[in-house]
Amino acid sequence: MKTVYPCGTFAELLQVPLATFDKEFELTPMATESWSPSADGLTWTFKLRSGLVWSDGELLTTTDYVLALQRAAT
């Protein structure tokens, strides 16, 4: 969830994005170690970095990212 407008969203403050763009606009991993597309290109699989936790020490999971993306889409 990126914007060209000079404001930030709460999502950017609360969690590390899966990936971001560096100064040369190259896609760079953040919360992921790697990602890969399915053979038909319709499904992407992201492998999360180990050791990601919430501020209370709870482990950050793929479900947390799925729910965040679903919420953003609705």
PyMOL commands that place a pseudoatom at each C-alpha (Angstrom):
pseudoatom trace, name=CA, resn=MET, resi=1, chain=A, elem=C, hetatm=0, pos=[0.000, 0.000, 0.000]
pseudoatom trace, name=CA, resn=LYS, resi=2, chain=A, elem=C, hetatm=0, pos=[1.967, 2.955, -1.323]
pseudoatom trace, name=CA, resn=THR, resi=3, chain=A, elem=C, hetatm=0, pos=[0.809, 6.438, -2.189]
pseudoatom trace, name=CA, resn=VAL, resi=4, chain=A, elem=C, hetatm=0, pos=[2.164, 9.313, -4.245]
pseudoatom trace, name=CA, resn=TYR, resi=5, chain=A, elem=C, hetatm=0, pos=[0.453, 11.770, -1.905]
pseudoatom trace, name=CA, resn=PRO, resi=6, chain=A, elem=C, hetatm=0, pos=[2.353, 13.445, 0.960]
pseudoatom trace, name=CA, resn=CYS, resi=7, chain=A, elem=C, hetatm=0, pos=[0.669, 11.478, 3.727]
pseudoatom trace, name=CA, resn=GLY, resi=8, chain=A, elem=C, hetatm=0, pos=[1.059, 8.159, 5.439]
pseudoatom trace, name=CA, resn=THR, resi=9, chain=A, elem=C, hetatm=0, pos=[-1.500, 5.558, 6.318]
pseudoatom trace, name=CA, resn=PHE, resi=10, chain=A, elem=C, hetatm=0, pos=[-1.859, 3.710, 9.584]
pseudoatom trace, name=CA, resn=ALA, resi=11, chain=A, elem=C, hetatm=0, pos=[-0.827, 0.491, 7.815]
pseudoatom trace, name=CA, resn=GLU, resi=12, chain=A, elem=C, hetatm=0, pos=[2.606, 1.990, 7.158]
pseudoatom trace, name=CA, resn=LEU, resi=13, chain=A, elem=C, hetatm=0, pos=[2.961, 2.812, 10.855]
pseudoatom trace, name=CA, resn=LEU, resi=14, chain=A, elem=C, hetatm=0, pos=[1.795, -0.532, 12.230]
pseudoatom trace, name=CA, resn=GLN, resi=15, chain=A, elem=C, hetatm=0, pos=[3.504, -3.200, 10.166]
pseudoatom trace, name=CA, resn=VAL, resi=16, chain=A, elem=C, hetatm=0, pos=[6.506, -3.831, 7.988]
pseudoatom trace, name=CA, resn=PRO, resi=17, chain=A, elem=C, hetatm=0, pos=[5.493, -4.152, 4.314]
pseudoatom trace, name=CA, resn=LEU, resi=18, chain=A, elem=C, hetatm=0, pos=[6.243, -7.372, 2.448]
pseudoatom trace, name=CA, resn=ALA, resi=19, chain=A, elem=C, hetatm=0, pos=[8.440, -5.447, 0.014]
pseudoatom trace, name=CA, resn=THR, resi=20, chain=A, elem=C, hetatm=0, pos=[9.281, -1.872, -0.930]
pseudoatom trace, name=CA, resn=PHE, resi=21, chain=A, elem=C, hetatm=0, pos=[11.119, 0.062, -3.627]
pseudoatom trace, name=CA, resn=ASP, resi=22, chain=A, elem=C, hetatm=0, pos=[14.667, 1.319, -3.094]
pseudoatom trace, name=CA, resn=LYS, resi=23, chain=A, elem=C, hetatm=0, pos=[16.068, 4.634, -4.437]
pseudoatom trace, name=CA, resn=GLU, resi=24, chain=A, elem=C, hetatm=0, pos=[16.499, 3.084, -7.906]
pseudoatom trace, name=CA, resn=PHE, resi=25, chain=A, elem=C, hetatm=0, pos=[12.893, 1.787, -7.834]
pseudoatom trace, name=CA, resn=GLU, resi=26, chain=A, elem=C, hetatm=0, pos=[14.049, -1.819, -7.545]
pseudoatom trace, name=CA, resn=LEU, resi=27, chain=A, elem=C, hetatm=0, pos=[11.694, -4.054, -5.579]
pseudoatom trace, name=CA, resn=THR, resi=28, chain=A, elem=C, hetatm=0, pos=[13.396, -4.907, -2.285]
pseudoatom trace, name=CA, resn=PRO, resi=29, chain=A, elem=C, hetatm=0, pos=[12.281, -7.422, 0.363]
pseudoatom trace, name=CA, resn=MET, resi=30, chain=A, elem=C, hetatm=0, pos=[11.269, -6.103, 3.789]
pseudoatom trace, name=CA, resn=ALA, resi=31, chain=A, elem=C, hetatm=0, pos=[9.242, -8.655, 5.784]
pseudoatom trace, name=CA, resn=THR, resi=32, chain=A, elem=C, hetatm=0, pos=[9.937, -11.364, 3.210]
pseudoatom trace, name=CA, resn=GLU, resi=33, chain=A, elem=C, hetatm=0, pos=[12.969, -13.459, 2.418]
pseudoatom trace, name=CA, resn=SER, resi=34, chain=A, elem=C, hetatm=0, pos=[11.702, -14.271, -1.054]
pseudoatom trace, name=CA, resn=TRP, resi=35, chain=A, elem=C, hetatm=0, pos=[8.643, -14.526, -3.282]
pseudoatom trace, name=CA, resn=SER, resi=36, chain=A, elem=C, hetatm=0, pos=[7.694, -16.497, -6.369]
pseudoatom trace, name=CA, resn=PRO, resi=37, chain=A, elem=C, hetatm=0, pos=[4.757, -16.729, -8.789]
pseudoatom trace, name=CA, resn=SER, resi=38, chain=A, elem=C, hetatm=0, pos=[2.759, -19.824, -9.612]
pseudoatom trace, name=CA, resn=ALA, resi=39, chain=A, elem=C, hetatm=0, pos=[3.122, -21.322, -13.102]
pseudoatom trace, name=CA, resn=ASP, resi=40, chain=A, elem=C, hetatm=0, pos=[0.052, -19.390, -14.345]
pseudoatom trace, name=CA, resn=GLY, resi=41, chain=A, elem=C, hetatm=0, pos=[1.205, -16.143, -12.674]
pseudoatom trace, name=CA, resn=LEU, resi=42, chain=A, elem=C, hetatm=0, pos=[-2.055, -15.738, -10.751]
pseudoatom trace, name=CA, resn=THR, resi=43, chain=A, elem=C, hetatm=0, pos=[-0.790, -16.699, -7.295]
pseudoatom trace, name=CA, resn=TRP, resi=44, chain=A, elem=C, hetatm=0, pos=[2.251, -15.351, -5.512]
pseudoatom trace, name=CA, resn=THR, resi=45, chain=A, elem=C, hetatm=0, pos=[3.910, -17.094, -2.564]
pseudoatom trace, name=CA, resn=PHE, resi=46, chain=A, elem=C, hetatm=0, pos=[5.830, -14.993, -0.043]
pseudoatom trace, name=CA, resn=LYS, resi=47, chain=A, elem=C, hetatm=0, pos=[8.230, -16.498, 2.493]
pseudoatom trace, name=CA, resn=LEU, resi=48, chain=A, elem=C, hetatm=0, pos=[8.294, -14.356, 5.649]
pseudoatom trace, name=CA, resn=ARG, resi=49, chain=A, elem=C, hetatm=0, pos=[11.537, -13.592, 7.467]
pseudoatom trace, name=CA, resn=SER, resi=50, chain=A, elem=C, hetatm=0, pos=[11.824, -15.407, 10.765]
pseudoatom trace, name=CA, resn=GLY, resi=51, chain=A, elem=C, hetatm=0, pos=[11.724, -13.467, 14.015]
pseudoatom trace, name=CA, resn=LEU, resi=52, chain=A, elem=C, hetatm=0, pos=[9.067, -10.910, 13.067]
pseudoatom trace, name=CA, resn=VAL, resi=53, chain=A, elem=C, hetatm=0, pos=[6.973, -10.056, 16.138]
pseudoatom trace, name=CA, resn=TRP, resi=54, chain=A, elem=C, hetatm=0, pos=[4.284, -7.624, 17.251]
pseudoatom trace, name=CA, resn=SER, resi=55, chain=A, elem=C, hetatm=0, pos=[5.104, -5.065, 19.953]
pseudoatom trace, name=CA, resn=ASP, resi=56, chain=A, elem=C, hetatm=0, pos=[3.738, -7.485, 22.571]
pseudoatom trace, name=CA, resn=GLY, resi=57, chain=A, elem=C, hetatm=0, pos=[6.153, -10.212, 21.458]
pseudoatom trace, name=CA, resn=GLU, resi=58, chain=A, elem=C, hetatm=0, pos=[3.541, -12.296, 19.608]
pseudoatom trace, name=CA, resn=LEU, resi=59, chain=A, elem=C, hetatm=0, pos=[4.836, -13.875, 16.414]
pseudoatom trace, name=CA, resn=LEU, resi=60, chain=A, elem=C, hetatm=0, pos=[3.780, -12.103, 13.210]
pseudoatom trace, name=CA, resn=THR, resi=61, chain=A, elem=C, hetatm=0, pos=[2.171, -14.603, 10.830]
pseudoatom trace, name=CA, resn=THR, resi=62, chain=A, elem=C, hetatm=0, pos=[1.116, -14.817, 7.228]
pseudoatom trace, name=CA, resn=THR, resi=63, chain=A, elem=C, hetatm=0, pos=[-2.496, -14.624, 8.421]
pseudoatom trace, name=CA, resn=ASP, resi=64, chain=A, elem=C, hetatm=0, pos=[-1.768, -11.129, 9.775]
pseudoatom trace, name=CA, resn=TYR, resi=65, chain=A, elem=C, hetatm=0, pos=[-0.709, -10.016, 6.287]
pseudoatom trace, name=CA, resn=VAL, resi=66, chain=A, elem=C, hetatm=0, pos=[-3.668, -11.723, 4.591]
pseudoatom trace, name=CA, resn=LEU, resi=67, chain=A, elem=C, hetatm=0, pos=[-6.124, -10.000, 6.935]
pseudoatom trace, name=CA, resn=ALA, resi=68, chain=A, elem=C, hetatm=0, pos=[-4.420, -6.617, 6.430]
pseudoatom trace, name=CA, resn=LEU, resi=69, chain=A, elem=C, hetatm=0, pos=[-4.575, -6.935, 2.636]
pseudoatom trace, name=CA, resn=GLN, resi=70, chain=A, elem=C, hetatm=0, pos=[-8.199, -8.105, 2.733]
pseudoatom trace, name=CA, resn=ARG, resi=71, chain=A, elem=C, hetatm=0, pos=[-9.115, -5.148, 4.913]
pseudoatom trace, name=CA, resn=ALA, resi=72, chain=A, elem=C, hetatm=0, pos=[-7.355, -2.731, 2.562]
pseudoatom trace, name=CA, resn=ALA, resi=73, chain=A, elem=C, hetatm=0, pos=[-9.221, -4.201, -0.413]
pseudoatom trace, name=CA, resn=THR, resi=74, chain=A, elem=C, hetatm=0, pos=[-12.676, -3.727, 1.128]
for i in range(1, 74): cmd.bond("trace and resi %d" % i, "trace and resi %d" % (i + 1))
show_as sticks, trace
zoom trace
